[in-house]
Amino acid sequence: MKTHNLRSLISEKIDLRWSDWAEQHPNLARAIDRIRLVESAVDRLREDPGFIKAMREAGLDEARLALAARILDRADQFIRDALPI
């Protein structure tokens, strides 16, 4: 799996929650470099044994990860529509 696709997926997931989190923690939000946050999350995830095992067992490659990301985006949208904040 390419790091670029994982980085994009993690960035999108952070973006989904950033506004609400930043509203609750404005001082931290101003201090945090979002690019470094994404990079840190990607690095930690790529080293996580559970993630590594799940990716290996799922046989995910770059194309499948991109498809999984689109599926997760649709699920997130459904949940946001069903449970608006």
C-alpha positions in Angstrom: 0.0 0.0 0.0 1.3 3.4 -0.9 1.7 6.0 1.9 0.1 8.7 -0.3 -3.3 6.9 -0.3 -3.2 6.2 3.4 -2.2 9.8 4.1 -5.2 11.0 2.0 -7.6 8.7 3.8 -6.3 9.8 7.3 -6.4 13.5 6.2 -10.0 13.2 5.1 -11.0 11.5 8.4 -9.3 14.2 10.4 -11.0 16.9 8.3 -14.4 15.3 9.1 -14.0 16.0 12.8 -11.6 18.9 12.8 -14.2 21.7 12.8 -16.2 20.4 15.7 -13.0 19.6 17.7 -11.4 23.0 16.9 -14.6 24.7 18.1 -14.3 22.9 21.4 -10.5 23.4 21.7 -9.7 26.6 19.8 -6.3 27.2 21.5 -5.1 23.7 20.7 -6.5 24.0 17.1 -4.5 27.1 16.5 -1.3 25.5 17.8 -1.5 22.2 16.0 0.0 21.8 12.6 -2.6 19.7 10.7 0.0 18.4 8.2 2.2 17.1 11.1 -0.9 15.7 12.8 -1.7 13.7 9.6 1.9 12.6 9.2 2.1 11.5 12.8 -1.2 9.5 12.5 0.0 7.8 9.3 3.3 6.9 10.9 1.7 5.5 14.0 -0.9 3.6 12.0 1.7 2.1 9.6 3.5 0.7 12.7 0.4 -0.6 14.5 0.4 -4.4 14.5 -3.4 -4.5 14.3 -3.5 -2.3 11.2 -0.7 -4.2 9.6 -2.5 -7.5 10.2 -5.8 -6.2 9.0 -4.3 -4.9 5.8 -2.5 -8.1 5.1 -5.6 -10.2 5.8 -7.8 -8.0 3.7 -5.2 -8.1 0.9 -5.6 -4.4 0.4 -3.6 -2.7 -2.3 -3.7 0.9 -3.5 -6.8 0.5 -5.6 -8.7 -1.4 -2.9 -7.7 1.2 -0.3 -9.1 3.9 -2.5 -12.3 2.0 -2.9 -12.5 1.4 0.8 -12.0 5.1 1.4 -14.9 5.9 -0.9 -17.1 3.4 0.9 -16.2 4.8 4.3 -16.9 8.3 3.0 -20.4 7.2 2.0 -21.0 5.6 5.4 -19.8 8.8 7.1 -22.1 10.9 5.0 -25.1 8.6 5.8 -24.3 8.8 9.5 -24.0 12.6 9.4 -27.3 12.8 7.6 -29.0 10.5 10.1 -27.4 12.2 13.1 -26.9 15.9 12.3 -25.0 17.9 14.9 
